[in-house]
Amino acid sequence: MKEQKVNKRKLTGKVVSDKSDKTVVVNVSRYVAHKKYGKYYKIDKRYKAHDENNEYKVGETVIIEESRPISKDKNFIVIGHK
């Protein structure tokens, strides 16, 4: 069998909540151009990410990486901070 190389999404965002055990909520902001008018506007999206040792706190900028589903709505793992 051949091994397939999988490109996992890596996103950078700010931790907005660390109240859950082994989970942090990360807010990722990005700028997108409007289809018709071309004006750029900001889109914020929140992702729940796995934090095994509860080491990341609110306000830190972290890098999260896509992974297998860990729970119902947790599909990312924190891989480091910026």
C-alpha positions as a Markdown table, in Angstrom:
| # | Residue | x | y | z |
|---|---|---|---|---|
| 1 | Met | 0.0 | 0.0 | 0.0 |
| 2 | Lys | 1.1 | 3.5 | -0.7 |
| 3 | Glu | 1.1 | 6.1 | 2.0 |
| 4 | Gln | -1.0 | 9.2 | 1.1 |
| 5 | Lys | 0.3 | 12.6 | 2.1 |
| 6 | Val | -2.4 | 14.6 | 3.8 |
| 7 | Asn | -2.3 | 18.4 | 3.9 |
| 8 | Lys | -3.8 | 19.4 | 7.2 |
| 9 | Arg | -5.1 | 23.0 | 7.6 |
| 10 | Lys | -3.1 | 25.1 | 10.0 |
| 11 | Leu | -4.8 | 28.2 | 11.3 |
| 12 | Thr | -3.6 | 31.0 | 13.6 |
| 13 | Gly | -5.9 | 32.6 | 16.2 |
| 14 | Lys | -6.4 | 33.9 | 19.7 |
| 15 | Val | -7.6 | 31.9 | 22.6 |
| 16 | Val | -10.9 | 33.3 | 23.8 |
| 17 | Ser | -11.9 | 30.6 | 26.4 |
| 18 | Asp | -10.0 | 28.0 | 28.4 |
| 19 | Lys | -12.7 | 27.0 | 30.8 |
| 20 | Ser | -13.3 | 23.5 | 29.5 |
| 21 | Asp | -10.9 | 20.6 | 30.5 |
| 22 | Lys | -8.4 | 19.9 | 27.8 |
| 23 | Thr | -10.1 | 22.2 | 25.3 |
| 24 | Val | -9.6 | 25.8 | 24.3 |
| 25 | Val | -11.8 | 28.0 | 22.0 |
| 26 | Val | -9.7 | 29.8 | 19.4 |
| 27 | Asn | -11.0 | 32.8 | 17.4 |
| 28 | Val | -9.6 | 32.9 | 13.8 |
| 29 | Ser | -10.0 | 36.2 | 11.9 |
| 30 | Arg | -9.6 | 36.5 | 8.1 |
| 31 | Tyr | -10.3 | 39.1 | 5.5 |
| 32 | Val | -12.4 | 38.3 | 2.5 |
| 33 | Ala | -13.2 | 40.3 | -0.6 |
| 34 | His | -16.9 | 40.9 | -1.3 |
| 35 | Lys | -17.9 | 39.2 | -4.6 |
| 36 | Lys | -19.7 | 42.1 | -6.1 |
| 37 | Tyr | -18.2 | 45.2 | -4.6 |
| 38 | Gly | -14.6 | 44.1 | -4.0 |
| 39 | Lys | -14.5 | 45.6 | -0.5 |
| 40 | Tyr | -12.6 | 43.6 | 2.1 |
| 41 | Tyr | -14.4 | 42.7 | 5.3 |
| 42 | Lys | -13.5 | 40.6 | 8.4 |
| 43 | Ile | -14.9 | 37.2 | 9.2 |
| 44 | Asp | -14.4 | 35.7 | 12.6 |
| 45 | Lys | -14.8 | 32.0 | 13.3 |
| 46 | Arg | -14.4 | 30.1 | 16.5 |
| 47 | Tyr | -12.9 | 26.6 | 16.7 |
| 48 | Lys | -12.6 | 24.3 | 19.6 |
| 49 | Ala | -9.2 | 22.8 | 19.8 |
| 50 | His | -7.7 | 20.0 | 21.9 |
| 51 | Asp | -5.1 | 21.2 | 24.6 |
| 52 | Glu | -3.9 | 18.0 | 26.3 |
| 53 | Asn | -2.0 | 19.7 | 29.2 |
| 54 | Asn | -4.3 | 22.8 | 29.7 |
| 55 | Glu | -1.2 | 25.0 | 29.0 |
| 56 | Tyr | -2.8 | 27.8 | 26.9 |
| 57 | Lys | -4.6 | 30.7 | 28.5 |
| 58 | Val | -7.0 | 33.4 | 27.3 |
| 59 | Gly | -5.3 | 36.0 | 25.1 |
| 60 | Glu | -2.5 | 33.9 | 23.8 |
| 61 | Thr | -2.0 | 33.6 | 20.0 |
| 62 | Val | -1.8 | 29.9 | 19.0 |
| 63 | Ile | -1.5 | 27.7 | 15.9 |
| 64 | Ile | -4.1 | 24.9 | 15.5 |
| 65 | Glu | -4.0 | 22.0 | 13.1 |
| 66 | Glu | -6.8 | 19.9 | 11.7 |
| 67 | Ser | -7.1 | 16.4 | 13.0 |
| 68 | Arg | -9.4 | 13.5 | 13.3 |
| 69 | Pro | -12.7 | 14.2 | 15.2 |
| 70 | Ile | -11.9 | 14.2 | 18.9 |
| 71 | Ser | -15.5 | 15.0 | 20.0 |
| 72 | Lys | -18.8 | 16.2 | 18.4 |
| 73 | Asp | -17.4 | 19.6 | 17.6 |
| 74 | Lys | -13.7 | 19.4 | 18.2 |
| 75 | Asn | -11.6 | 18.7 | 15.1 |
| 76 | Phe | -8.4 | 20.7 | 15.8 |
| 77 | Ile | -5.3 | 20.3 | 18.0 |
| 78 | Val | -3.2 | 23.1 | 19.4 |
| 79 | Ile | 0.4 | 22.6 | 18.1 |
| 80 | Gly | 2.1 | 25.7 | 19.5 |
| 81 | His | 1.9 | 29.4 | 20.1 |
| 82 | Lys | 3.2 | 32.3 | 18.1 |
